[in-house]
Amino acid sequence: MTTNRPQANNLLRRDVRFLGNILGDVLVHQGGHELLETVEKIREMSKTLRAEFLPELDEEFKHVIDALTPATRHQVIRAFAIYFQLVNIAEQNHRIRRKRDYERSTGEQVQPGSIESAIQVLKDRGIAVDNVKEIIADISLELVMTAHPTEATRRAVLDIHQRIAAEMMELDDPTLTYREREKLREKLLNEVLTLWQTDELRDRKPTVIDEVRNGMYYFDETLFEVLPNVYEELERCLDKYYPSDEHWHVPTYLRFGSWIGGDRDGNPSVTAKVTWETLKLQRGLALEKYEELLKAVMDQLSFSTNIIEISDELAESIKKDKEQVVALRCIELWRNEKEPYRIKLGYMLEKLANALDESLKGSPKRYNSADELKEDLLIIDRSLRHHFADYVADTHIRKLIRQVELFGFHLAALDVRQHSKEHENAMAEVLANMNIVADYASLSEDEKIELLHTLLNDPRPLTSPHFAYSEGTRECLDVYHTIYRAQAEFGLNCISSYLISMTQGASDMLEVMVFAKEVGLFRKDSNGNITCTLQAVPLFETIDDLHEAPGIMEKLFTLPVYRQAVEARGNLHEIMLGYSDSNKDGGVVTANWELRVALNAITSAAKKFDVKLKFFHGRGGALGRGGMPLNRSILAQPPHTVGGGIKITEQGEVLSSRYSLKGIAYRSLEQATWALVTASRLAKYPEQEETATVEWEDISRGISETALTKYQDLIFRDPDFMTFFKESTPLPEVGELNIGSRPAKRKGSDRFEDLRAIPWVFAWTQSRYLLPAWYAAGTALQGYIQDDEKRLDTLRAMYEKFPFFTSLIDNLQMALAKADLQIAKEYAGMIADQTIRDRIFTQIEEEYVRTSSTILQITGQADILDNVPVIQESIRLRNPYVDPLSYMQVQLLKELRDSRAKGEDDDLELLREVLLTINGIAAGLRNTG
């Protein structure tokens, strides 16, 4: 039995129409009927143009937009931008509704992509319980929030979105009376009016601490509650299909981390002080959440010793608290002596409040670690089971214990990241001051490795408080001191990974280890035993770096002291692969292929030394930076490379689209768990024939080589390309949108190499080319096919059975569907030199047509995205509303650039309108960068 999809889609259309009508009422209320009529006229013309492109209608459409007064144009831009915000809310709510409808209509039938379906497959395949335990023990996923400048939504706007989503959900209640529905409509009218009168643009760039608070928003609103629910569902399914005398308790396999406040690469605002402040803020939120939860549990546990008998362990624990905690300052002591759980929880709340009191450090009057809080919860749990209140223990205490295991007192592990050049500069200064080597930077790579290896074995310090260091070196050293202090204050898990951008040699890793030794994060005692609480993590970003990566890791593993450091961390090494820069460097096809090759080669290198690897995939939110649904990004990895665990960055619009609503967050994390269990199963029980995979990999390699040449011919070898890019996209204006604390360029240069991958993708997305996400694929695929039907059949088989190729083709489809070269041509019209414009645009257009037709040949589809009709329909419905924003953006960019070319001061209203169109198009395409 399946859900009635047409009926479900009707409900989505109903919601979009309902919210659209409310927006219409707001437009009339704020700008009169004329404003609504103008918006409707533009919308209808855009819709007609989408149905059939007529040059004369296109000219009339542009004329209508050109004729708008600045005041009206401003309001029209905001109307379309807010419409997209409302459509996005309706679509997210509809995803939750579809899941609920599916579960309601199918009864006992298991939903594909659910946790239960993954466990059911294990049972159906006859996999024994011991093997299941191994599979579950092998899965590990850490999702890392980053503050790259792609999240264009303000916190105030997110709060309004939350309220609208909640009120729209209420409309589905069939028991609502007519008056209750009317009241709901009035509330929604208020919210949309508030949204209209709330500034969606920031008046300043956010500080790093602003970004930290934005990241914490998702922990507060959804993750603290949703994450343990995912664990609960996995344990329920394991109990159902693999029952035993004891409940399953799954080890921690899914958690969140963060870069926000720790990532200092190219962002001078992230200092050691900011990192410390970040950790304090995260702890503050964790303690707040525990206080809230303990108070809720206190309300529930009204058990009386007149009826039940608590465990001796709990009685002894309360007695100890009475002696040690003494007077309660933060909460009134529970007065009913017959209700021991409430008495115990009163003391626990006091100890939790005292956790921030430095004067009580180490004292039993406060919780000095999350483990102490967990131990008290376990005492309560065991006591409840002692008097057969196990239902209550399972419902209230078990989840709370899981939350403490997941979030500790640090909320999320913070990664530190810095550019390799910064470490080299600091090391050169330190070594020169100590008269060890006068010019460290001039040493060969082998000389550096030999020197650093010697220093790592030498217990003597390299730095002294009596030396005056440069500001850069001082800050570099301060970061390591802060990490050491943080591990002592917040626990060893608060920071344990130090990422090195642009790792190009083993010396880049050893420099970090030598600095770690300097502050006690790496220690070697007199017996040669090593303690290491910080791991240097290489970030391999460019295509060349990916080629060098296996050799770099082998070199490190052959160094005895480094190998011992890895052993001290459980023989597990983390390695990060950058999707953004490799894509910018080599194009989408080559980047995807080279990342796969690197995964396999690095895994083989580590296997020689019995080292397990945890790969950290630096995927962006956008297609041009490796973005894709979470479950697909897990299954896209070769199964044998996931054994040591996976880390994936979550950034930009991904955060608000995946984690702002509990239902969506749950489904996303449930699908991720399904993918993890599936990948772990496939690693142990492969389904793919080895011979087929070898042949298909050879074919993929050839396709990648052709794609690289085609891509780099345009991007690197065409002397006019940068002119085309800068003049036909809003790249210069992207840097003026106050959406991130980080500069758009690594240095103040206009070189392509120094442009960050994020604004590179953002600018192409805004101008509707989406070039980084598809360019060169058509030439590469056709280069293999060469009008040979047999070769085409081979690619069809690869699409059906080779996960790497399936993922590549489906991502290309998504990019092609979102790109629109008719609109992109309007942006190309801004290029001053007509010869450059016509030559390069024609080349891009031809490649677009070639790529689209080849994809349809391979998939056998009539249209792009026929395989995902829900997304196809969403894009089709959105385009008529995005198009007017694109046309207006082109008009505004021309005006702004003409004014700047004449040396006039910026018209702030004009700049503001450009930035509003950027926000609106980002919301419409559901992608920024």
ZAMARGU-4260 file (C-alpha; in steps of 0.2 Angstrom, whole numbers, plus 5000, padded with zeros to 4 digits):
<rodrens>
0) 5000/5000/5000 | 5007/5017/4996 | 5002/5035/5000 | 4991/5045/4989 | 5004/5056/4981
5) 4993/5067/4971 | 4982/5071/4986 | 4998/5074/4996 | 5004/5087/4983 | 4987/5095/4983
10) 4990/5099/5002 | 5006/5107/4998 | 4998/5118/4984 | 4984/5122/4997 | 4997/5128/5009
15) 5007/5138/4996 | 4991/5146/4990 | 4985/5149/5008 | 5002/5158/5013 | 5002/5167/4996
20) 4985/5174/4999 | 4990/5180/5016 | 5006/5188/5008 | 4994/5196/4996 | 4984/5204/5010
25) 4999/5211/5018 | 5005/5218/5001 | 4988/5227/5000 | 4989/5233/5018 | 5006/5240/5016
30) 5007/5246/4998 | 4989/5247/4992 | 4981/5237/4978 | 4993/5244/4965 | 5007/5235/4973
35) 4998/5218/4973 | 4993/5221/4955 | 5011/5225/4950 | 5018/5210/4958 | 5004/5199/4950
40) 5007/5206/4933 | 5026/5202/4934 | 5022/5185/4941 | 5010/5181/4927 | 5021/5187/4913
45) 5036/5177/4920 | 5024/5162/4921 | 5019/5164/4903 | 5037/5166/4897 | 5042/5150/4906
50) 5028/5140/4897 | 5034/5147/4880 | 5048/5159/4877 | 5043/5173/4865 | 5056/5187/4862
55) 5042/5200/4860 | 5035/5195/4877 | 5053/5195/4885 | 5056/5213/4879 | 5039/5218/4886
60) 5043/5209/4903 | 5060/5219/4904 | 5051/5235/4900 | 5039/5232/4914 | 5053/5229/4926
65) 5063/5244/4919 | 5048/5255/4922 | 5047/5252/4940 | 5050/5267/4952 | 5064/5263/4964
70) 5052/5263/4979 | 5040/5251/4970 | 5055/5240/4964 | 5061/5238/4982 | 5044/5232/4987
75) 5042/5220/4973 | 5059/5212/4976 | 5054/5210/4995 | 5037/5202/4990 | 5045/5189/4979
80) 5059/5186/4992 | 5047/5184/5006 | 5036/5173/4995 | 5050/5160/4994 | 5053/5160/5012
85) 5035/5155/5014 | 5036/5142/5000 | 5051/5135/5009 | 5042/5133/5025 | 5027/5125/5017
90) 5038/5113/5008 | 5047/5108/5024 | 5031/5106/5033 | 5025/5095/5019 | 5040/5083/5021
95) 5035/5080/5039 | 5017/5078/5033 | 5022/5065/5020 | 5032/5055/5032 | 5017/5055/5044
100) 5005/5051/5030 | 5016/5036/5025 | 5017/5029/5042 | 4998/5031/5045 | 4993/5023/5028
105) 5005/5009/5028 | 5003/5003/5045 | 5016/4989/5049 | 5025/4992/5032 | 5042/4998/5034
110) 5047/5015/5026 | 5062/5014/5014 | 5077/5024/5020 | 5071/5022/5038 | 5081/5015/5053
115) 5069/5000/5054 | 5072/4996/5035 | 5091/4995/5038 | 5089/4983/5053 | 5076/4973/5044
120) 5088/4970/5029 | 5101/4963/5042 | 5088/4951/5049 | 5082/4946/5031 | 5099/4942/5025
125) 5102/4930/5040 | 5116/4941/5048 | 5119/4934/5066 | 5117/4945/5081 | 5136/4945/5085
130) 5139/4951/5067 | 5126/4964/5069 | 5135/4970/5085 | 5151/4972/5075 | 5141/4982/5061
135) 5134/4994/5074 | 5151/4996/5083 | 5159/5001/5067 | 5147/5015/5062 | 5152/5033/5067
140) 5146/5050/5060 | 5151/5067/5066 | 5142/5082/5058 | 5152/5097/5060 | 5144/5115/5059
145) 5154/5128/5050 | 5152/5146/5049 | 5157/5149/5030 | 5148/5164/5024 | 5133/5155/5015
150) 5119/5156/5028 | 5110/5171/5023 | 5096/5170/5035 | 5096/5181/5051 | 5091/5174/5068
155) 5076/5185/5070 | 5069/5179/5053 | 5072/5161/5058 | 5062/5164/5074 | 5047/5170/5063
160) 5049/5155/5051 | 5048/5143/5066 | 5032/5151/5072 | 5024/5151/5055 | 5029/5133/5053
165) 5021/5128/5069 | 5005/5137/5065 | 5004/5130/5048 | 5005/5112/5056 | 4990/5116/5067
170) 4980/5119/5051 | 4980/5100/5048 | 4971/5097/5064 | 4954/5090/5058 | 4945/5094/5074
175) 4948/5113/5072 | 4932/5123/5072 | 4928/5137/5060 | 4932/5151/5072 | 4949/5142/5077
180) 4954/5141/5059 | 4950/5160/5058 | 4960/5164/5073 | 4975/5154/5066 | 4974/5164/5050
185) 4974/5180/5060 | 4990/5174/5069 | 4998/5169/5052 | 4993/5186/5045 | 5002/5194/5060
190) 5018/5184/5057 | 5019/5188/5039 | 5016/5206/5042 | 5030/5205/5055 | 5041/5197/5042
195) 5037/5210/5030 | 5042/5224/5043 | 5058/5214/5049 | 5074/5218/5040 | 5081/5202/5032
200) 5098/5211/5029 | 5111/5213/5043 | 5117/5231/5045 | 5134/5224/5050 | 5144/5209/5047
205) 5141/5196/5061 | 5155/5194/5074 | 5162/5177/5077 | 5152/5176/5093 | 5136/5180/5083
210) 5140/5165/5072 | 5143/5154/5087 | 5126/5159/5094 | 5118/5156/5077 | 5126/5138/5077
215) 5120/5135/5095 | 5102/5140/5090 | 5100/5123/5082 | 5106/5113/5097 | 5094/5123/5108
220) 5079/5122/5096 | 5080/5104/5089 | 5096/5094/5091 | 5096/5092/5110 | 5079/5083/5109
225) 5080/5075/5091 | 5097/5067/5092 | 5093/5055/5107 | 5076/5051/5098 | 5086/5044/5084
230) 5096/5033/5096 | 5080/5027/5104 | 5073/5022/5087 | 5089/5012/5083 | 5088/5003/5100
235) 5069/5000/5097 | 5072/4992/5080 | 5087/4981/5087 | 5076/4975/5102 | 5062/4971/5089
240) 5073/4961/5077 | 5086/4955/5088 | 5078/4953/5105 | 5087/4947/5121 | 5086/4948/5140
245) 5093/4965/5140 | 5089/4981/5131 | 5101/4986/5117 | 5112/5001/5122 | 5120/5007/5106
250) 5137/5015/5108 | 5138/5034/5103 | 5139/5034/5084 | 5131/5050/5079 | 5136/5067/5086
255) 5138/5085/5081 | 5154/5095/5081 | 5158/5113/5076 | 5171/5124/5068 | 5162/5140/5073
260) 5174/5149/5085 | 5189/5137/5081 | 5191/5140/5062 | 5204/5154/5060 | 5210/5150/5043
265) 5209/5167/5034 | 5199/5174/5048 | 5209/5185/5059 | 5194/5188/5070 | 5195/5170/5077
270) 5208/5172/5091 | 5213/5161/5106 | 5201/5172/5117 | 5187/5170/5105 | 5189/5151/5105
275) 5189/5151/5124 | 5173/5162/5124 | 5165/5150/5112 | 5168/5135/5124 | 5161/5144/5138
280) 5145/5149/5128 | 5143/5131/5123 | 5145/5124/5141 | 5132/5138/5146 | 5119/5131/5134
285) 5122/5113/5139 | 5120/5117/5158 | 5104/5127/5154 | 5097/5112/5145 | 5101/5100/5159
290) 5093/5112/5171 | 5077/5113/5161 | 5076/5094/5159 | 5080/5090/5177 | 5066/5102/5183
295) 5054/5093/5171 | 5059/5076/5178 | 5057/5082/5195 | 5039/5086/5191 | 5036/5068/5185
300) 5045/5058/5199 | 5032/5060/5213 | 5035/5042/5219 | 5032/5041/5238 | 5041/5029/5250
305) 5023/5026/5258 | 5021/5015/5243 | 5038/5010/5235 | 5055/5006/5242 | 5070/5015/5234
310) 5087/5006/5232 | 5100/5007/5246 | 5111/5015/5233 | 5099/5030/5230 | 5096/5032/5249
315) 5115/5032/5252 | 5117/5045/5238 | 5104/5057/5246 | 5113/5055/5263 | 5130/5060/5255
320) 5122/5075/5246 | 5114/5081/5263 | 5132/5080/5271 | 5142/5087/5257 | 5130/5099/5247
325) 5122/5106/5263 | 5112/5122/5260 | 5104/5124/5243 | 5106/5141/5236 | 5099/5139/5219
330) 5083/5129/5222 | 5072/5126/5237 | 5075/5109/5246 | 5060/5098/5243 | 5050/5097/5259
335) 5041/5081/5258 | 5053/5068/5265 | 5043/5054/5258 | 5047/5059/5240 | 5066/5054/5238
340) 5068/5057/5220 | 5063/5075/5221 | 5075/5077/5235 | 5089/5070/5225 | 5085/5080/5210
345) 5085/5096/5221 | 5103/5092/5226 | 5107/5088/5207 | 5100/5105/5202 | 5111/5113/5215
350) 5127/5104/5210 | 5123/5109/5191 | 5121/5127/5196 | 5137/5126/5205 | 5146/5119/5190
355) 5151/5137/5185 | 5157/5142/5202 | 5176/5142/5201 | 5178/5143/5220 | 5170/5126/5222
360) 5181/5118/5208 | 5185/5100/5213 | 5172/5100/5227 | 5157/5088/5229 | 5146/5103/5230
365) 5146/5105/5211 | 5147/5094/5196 | 5165/5094/5190 | 5162/5084/5175 | 5147/5077/5164
370) 5152/5059/5170 | 5147/5064/5188 | 5130/5070/5182 | 5128/5054/5172 | 5132/5043/5188
375) 5118/5052/5198 | 5106/5049/5184 | 5111/5030/5183 | 5108/5029/5202 | 5090/5036/5199
380) 5088/5024/5184 | 5093/5008/5194 | 5082/5013/5209 | 5067/5016/5198 | 5069/4998/5190
385) 5072/4992/5208 | 5053/4995/5212 | 5048/4991/5194 | 5045/5008/5188 | 5055/5003/5172
390) 5042/5012/5161 | 5047/5028/5169 | 5065/5025/5168 | 5064/5021/5150 | 5053/5036/5146
395) 5062/5050/5156 | 5079/5044/5163 | 5086/5034/5148 | 5084/5049/5136 | 5092/5061/5149
400) 5107/5049/5151 | 5109/5048/5132 | 5109/5067/5131 | 5123/5068/5144 | 5133/5055/5134
405) 5130/5065/5118 | 5133/5083/5124 | 5143/5082/5140 | 5147/5099/5147 | 5155/5105/5131
410) 5139/5103/5120 | 5149/5099/5104 | 5167/5096/5100 | 5176/5111/5093 | 5189/5109/5079
415) 5203/5121/5077 | 5209/5125/5060 | 5223/5135/5053 | 5233/5137/5037 | 5249/5128/5036
420) 5259/5144/5031 | 5255/5151/5048 | 5263/5137/5057 | 5278/5137/5046 | 5281/5156/5050
425) 5279/5154/5068 | 5291/5139/5068 | 5304/5148/5059 | 5303/5162/5072 | 5304/5151/5087
430) 5319/5141/5080 | 5328/5156/5075 | 5326/5163/5093 | 5333/5147/5100 | 5348/5147/5087
435) 5343/5130/5081 | 5341/5135/5063 | 5342/5153/5056 | 5330/5151/5041 | 5319/5136/5044
440) 5308/5140/5029 | 5322/5138/5017 | 5326/5120/5022 | 5321/5106/5011 | 5306/5095/5015
445) 5317/5081/5021 | 5328/5092/5031 | 5312/5099/5040 | 5305/5082/5043 | 5322/5076/5051
450) 5323/5092/5062 | 5305/5091/5068 | 5306/5073/5072 | 5321/5076/5083 | 5312/5090/5092
455) 5297/5079/5095 | 5308/5067/5104 | 5317/5080/5114 | 5308/5084/5130 | 5316/5102/5131
460) 5305/5117/5128 | 5308/5128/5112 | 5299/5143/5119 | 5302/5155/5133 | 5291/5169/5141
465) 5307/5180/5141 | 5307/5180/5122 | 5297/5194/5113 | 5287/5185/5098 | 5279/5193/5084
470) 5260/5195/5085 | 5257/5181/5073 | 5268/5169/5082 | 5261/5174/5099 | 5243/5171/5093
475) 5249/5154/5086 | 5256/5149/5103 | 5242/5156/5113 | 5230/5144/5103 | 5239/5128/5109
480) 5239/5135/5127 | 5220/5138/5126 | 5218/5120/5120 | 5227/5113/5134 | 5218/5124/5147
485) 5201/5120/5138 | 5204/5101/5139 | 5207/5103/5158 | 5192/5114/5160 | 5179/5106/5148
490) 5185/5088/5146 | 5197/5080/5133 | 5183/5079/5120 | 5180/5098/5119 | 5195/5100/5107
495) 5204/5085/5100 | 5207/5089/5081 | 5218/5102/5074 | 5216/5104/5056 | 5229/5110/5044
500) 5223/5119/5028 | 5234/5117/5013 | 5243/5102/5020 | 5257/5099/5006 | 5270/5089/5016
505) 5273/5079/5032 | 5282/5094/5039 | 5265/5103/5040 | 5259/5090/5052 | 5275/5088/5062
510) 5275/5107/5065 | 5258/5106/5074 | 5264/5091/5084 | 5280/5100/5090 | 5269/5115/5096
515) 5257/5103/5104 | 5272/5096/5114 | 5277/5113/5119 | 5261/5115/5130 | 5259/5097/5136
520) 5246/5091/5123 | 5259/5078/5117 | 5270/5071/5131 | 5284/5057/5131 | 5289/5051/5148
525) 5306/5044/5153 | 5301/5026/5149 | 5296/5032/5131 | 5277/5031/5134 | 5267/5044/5124
530) 5252/5053/5129 | 5243/5063/5115 | 5227/5072/5117 | 5227/5082/5101 | 5228/5075/5083
535) 5235/5085/5069 | 5223/5082/5054 | 5229/5086/5037 | 5217/5094/5025 | 5220/5089/5007
540) 5211/5102/4996 | 5218/5104/4978 | 5219/5090/4965 | 5239/5090/4967 | 5237/5088/4986
545) 5225/5073/4984 | 5238/5065/4973 | 5252/5068/4986 | 5241/5063/5001 | 5245/5044/5002
550) 5264/5047/5001 | 5263/5061/5015 | 5253/5049/5026 | 5265/5034/5023 | 5280/5045/5027
555) 5272/5050/5044 | 5268/5033/5048 | 5286/5027/5046 | 5292/5040/5059 | 5292/5030/5075
560) 5287/5044/5087 | 5273/5049/5075 | 5267/5031/5074 | 5267/5030/5093 | 5257/5046/5094
565) 5244/5038/5083 | 5244/5022/5094 | 5241/5033/5109 | 5225/5039/5101 | 5218/5021/5098
570) 5227/5018/5081 | 5214/5030/5073 | 5219/5044/5062 | 5208/5058/5055 | 5210/5065/5037
575) 5200/5079/5029 | 5197/5080/5011 | 5191/5097/5003 | 5177/5096/4991 | 5176/5115/4988
580) 5194/5119/4982 | 5196/5102/4972 | 5180/5107/4963 | 5186/5124/4959 | 5203/5118/4954
585) 5198/5103/4943 | 5179/5104/4940 | 5165/5093/4947 | 5169/5077/4937 | 5187/5077/4941
590) 5185/5082/4959 | 5173/5068/4962 | 5184/5055/4954 | 5200/5061/4962 | 5192/5061/4979
595) 5187/5043/4977 | 5205/5039/4971 | 5212/5048/4986 | 5200/5039/4998 | 5206/5022/4992
600) 5224/5026/4990 | 5225/5034/5008 | 5215/5019/5015 | 5228/5007/5007 | 5243/5017/5014
605) 5236/5017/5032 | 5232/4998/5031 | 5250/4994/5029 | 5253/5001/5046 | 5237/4994/5054
610) 5230/5012/5056 | 5211/5015/5055 | 5206/5031/5046 | 5191/5043/5050 | 5188/5053/5034
615) 5182/5070/5036 | 5172/5076/5020 | 5172/5095/5018 | 5156/5096/5008 | 5148/5113/5005
620) 5130/5116/5005 | 5130/5119/4986 | 5131/5107/4972 | 5147/5115/4966 | 5155/5111/4983
625) 5150/5093/4985 | 5133/5096/4993 | 5120/5082/4992 | 5108/5074/5004 | 5116/5067/5020
630) 5112/5049/5016 | 5118/5050/4998 | 5134/5058/5004 | 5138/5043/5015 | 5133/5030/5003
635) 5144/5039/4989 | 5160/5033/4999 | 5168/5016/4994 | 5161/5005/5008 | 5178/4999/5014
640) 5183/5018/5018 | 5170/5021/5031 | 5176/5009/5045 | 5185/5021/5056 | 5170/5033/5055
645) 5165/5048/5045 | 5164/5067/5048 | 5155/5079/5036 | 5153/5097/5037 | 5136/5105/5038
650) 5135/5123/5033 | 5126/5137/5025 | 5108/5135/5020 | 5110/5116/5025 | 5109/5121/5043
655) 5092/5130/5042 | 5084/5118/5029 | 5089/5102/5039 | 5089/5107/5057 | 5077/5121/5060
660) 5062/5110/5062 | 5062/5094/5073 | 5052/5083/5060 | 5065/5087/5046 | 5080/5085/5058
665) 5074/5068/5064 | 5071/5062/5046 | 5088/5068/5040 | 5097/5060/5054 | 5086/5044/5053
670) 5091/5043/5034 | 5110/5046/5039 | 5109/5031/5051 | 5101/5020/5038 | 5115/5025/5026
675) 5128/5021/5040 | 5121/5004/5044 | 5119/5000/5025 | 5137/5006/5022 | 5144/4996/5036
680) 5134/4980/5030 | 5141/4982/5012 | 5159/4984/5019 | 5157/4967/5027 | 5146/4958/5014
685) 5150/4966/4997 | 5136/4965/4984 | 5146/4972/4969 | 5157/4961/4958 | 5175/4966/4959
690) 5178/4963/4940 | 5164/4975/4935 | 5170/4988/4948 | 5188/4988/4941 | 5182/4990/4923
695) 5170/5004/4928 | 5184/5013/4938 | 5195/5013/4922 | 5181/5021/4912 | 5178/5034/4926
700) 5197/5038/4926 | 5197/5042/4907 | 5181/5052/4909 | 5189/5062/4923 | 5205/5066/4912
705) 5194/5072/4898 | 5184/5083/4910 | 5199/5090/4918 | 5207/5096/4901 | 5190/5104/4896
710) 5187/5112/4912 | 5205/5120/4914 | 5205/5125/4896 | 5191/5137/4900 | 5195/5142/4919
715) 5214/5142/4918 | 5220/5144/4900 | 5207/5156/4893 | 5215/5173/4896 | 5198/5182/4895
720) 5189/5170/4908 | 5191/5180/4923 | 5184/5196/4915 | 5169/5185/4909 | 5167/5179/4927
725) 5168/5195/4936 | 5157/5205/4924 | 5143/5193/4922 | 5141/5188/4940 | 5138/5197/4956
730) 5155/5192/4963 | 5160/5209/4968 | 5144/5213/4977 | 5143/5196/4986 | 5157/5202/4997
735) 5146/5216/5003 | 5132/5205/5009 | 5134/5204/5028 | 5133/5185/5030 | 5149/5180/5037
740) 5164/5186/5048 | 5176/5179/5035 | 5183/5189/5020 | 5179/5183/5003 | 5197/5181/4998
745) 5212/5173/5007 | 5222/5188/5003 | 5218/5206/4996 | 5221/5200/4978 | 5211/5197/4962
750) 5220/5181/4957 | 5209/5166/4954 | 5219/5156/4966 | 5216/5167/4981 | 5197/5168/4978
755) 5188/5157/4991 | 5178/5142/4984 | 5162/5149/4993 | 5160/5166/4984 | 5165/5157/4968
760) 5150/5145/4969 | 5139/5158/4976 | 5142/5170/4961 | 5138/5157/4948 | 5123/5151/4957
765) 5116/5169/4958 | 5118/5171/4940 | 5109/5155/4936 | 5124/5147/4927 | 5128/5135/4941
770) 5144/5132/4930 | 5155/5123/4944 | 5142/5110/4946 | 5141/5103/4928 | 5153/5111/4916
775) 5164/5099/4906 | 5154/5084/4910 | 5145/5082/4893 | 5162/5083/4884 | 5169/5070/4895
780) 5155/5058/4894 | 5153/5060/4875 | 5172/5058/4874 | 5170/5040/4880 | 5154/5036/4871
785) 5159/5042/4854 | 5143/5037/4846 | 5146/5018/4851 | 5130/5010/4857 | 5139/4997/4867
790) 5149/5011/4876 | 5132/5020/4880 | 5125/5003/4887 | 5141/5002/4898 | 5137/5019/4905
795) 5119/5014/4908 | 5124/4999/4918 | 5136/5010/4928 | 5122/5022/4932 | 5111/5007/4938
800) 5124/4998/4948 | 5140/5009/4952 | 5136/5020/4967 | 5150/5033/4962 | 5143/5035/4945
805) 5125/5035/4950 | 5129/5049/4963 | 5138/5059/4950 | 5125/5058/4936 | 5111/5062/4949
810) 5120/5078/4955 | 5123/5083/4937 | 5105/5082/4934 | 5101/5093/4950 | 5113/5106/4944
815) 5106/5106/4926 | 5089/5108/4932 | 5093/5123/4943 | 5104/5131/4930 | 5095/5142/4917
820) 5105/5149/4902 | 5091/5160/4896 | 5093/5170/4912 | 5112/5168/4913 | 5112/5176/4895
825) 5105/5192/4904 | 5119/5192/4916 | 5132/5190/4901 | 5124/5206/4894 | 5134/5215/4908
830) 5150/5211/4900 | 5158/5226/4891 | 5168/5217/4878 | 5155/5209/4866 | 5168/5198/4858
835) 5173/5190/4875 | 5154/5189/4880 | 5149/5180/4864 | 5163/5168/4863 | 5163/5162/4881
840) 5144/5161/4883 | 5142/5151/4867 | 5155/5139/4873 | 5146/5137/4890 | 5129/5136/4881
845) 5135/5122/4870 | 5142/5112/4884 | 5126/5114/4894 | 5116/5107/4879 | 5129/5093/4877
850) 5128/5088/4895 | 5109/5088/4896 | 5107/5077/4881 | 5120/5065/4886 | 5113/5063/4904
855) 5096/5059/4896 | 5104/5046/4885 | 5112/5038/4900 | 5097/5038/4911 | 5084/5034/4898
860) 5073/5049/4905 | 5063/5060/4894 | 5067/5075/4905 | 5081/5080/4918 | 5075/5075/4935
865) 5061/5063/4930 | 5069/5052/4943 | 5065/5064/4957 | 5048/5071/4952 | 5045/5080/4969
870) 5061/5091/4966 | 5057/5093/4948 | 5040/5100/4952 | 5047/5111/4965 | 5060/5119/4953
875) 5047/5120/4940 | 5035/5130/4952 | 5049/5141/4959 | 5057/5147/4942 | 5043/5159/4937
880) 5046/5168/4954 | 5065/5167/4954 | 5066/5175/4936 | 5059/5192/4940 | 5072/5193/4954
885) 5086/5189/4942 | 5080/5201/4929 | 5079/5215/4943 | 5096/5210/4949 | 5104/5212/4932
890) 5096/5229/4930 | 5102/5234/4948 | 5120/5228/4945 | 5121/5238/4929 | 5115/5254/4938
895) 5127/5251/4953 | 5142/5247/4942 | 5138/5262/4930 | 5137/5274/4945 | 5154/5267/4952
900) 5162/5268/4935 | 5158/5287/4935 | 5166/5288/4952 | 5150/5292/4961 | 5147/5288/4979
905) 5136/5272/4981 | 5117/5274/4982 | 5114/5265/4998 | 5096/5260/4993 | 5103/5254/4976
910) 5116/5243/4985 | 5103/5237/4997 | 5091/5232/4983 | 5105/5222/4975 | 5108/5213/4992
915) 5089/5209/4994 | 5089/5201/4976 | 5104/5190/4982 | 5095/5185/4997 | 5079/5181/4987
920) 5087/5171/4974 | 5096/5161/4987 | 5080/5157/4995 | 5072/5153/4978 | 5085/5141/4973
925) 5087/5134/4990 | 5106/5136/4988 | 5119/5150/4992 | 5136/5142/4992
</rodrens>
